[in-house]
Amino acid sequence: MSADAQKRRVKARRAVRSAERSADWMFIEFACIAGFAGYYYKSWWVFFGVSIALVIVSASKIAPLLFVALSGMWAAMAYYFFSGEGPGFRIPVAAIVFLISMGIHMAGQWWLDD
């Protein structure tokens, strides 16, 4: 095997490992959302229903809409977390958090589609 082929294989393995970690983070996020919903409604049925719904939606064609909503949630949390700072700091941080979250969700989706 040539050196270039070896480099490509190593790079591909790293990309797959990174996407797998993104999918793990995505499912942890789903578990937290389902856990909060189940705790709020004090119902195991809500927990399992939200868990199944999130997994089904993430495997469907409307998954990008879910990812935009979840990334928007993370951006809003970052915006309100830095409420003591000025808007010149909060808005760019929220935008960066949104882009990072979208990247994690799309990489996780890539791993699920594979």
TAPE-V836593 format. One record per run of one state. SS is the DSSP state (H for helix, E for strand, L for the rest). FROM is the first residue (numbers start at 0). TO is the last residue. If there is no record, write none. Layout:
# TAPE-V836593
ss & from & to
SS & FROM & TO
SS & FROM & TO
This chain:
# TAPE-V836593
ss & from & to
L & 0 & 1
H & 2 & 40
L & 41 & 42
H & 43 & 57
L & 58 & 61
H & 62 & 80
L & 81 & 85
H & 86 & 112
L & 113 & 113
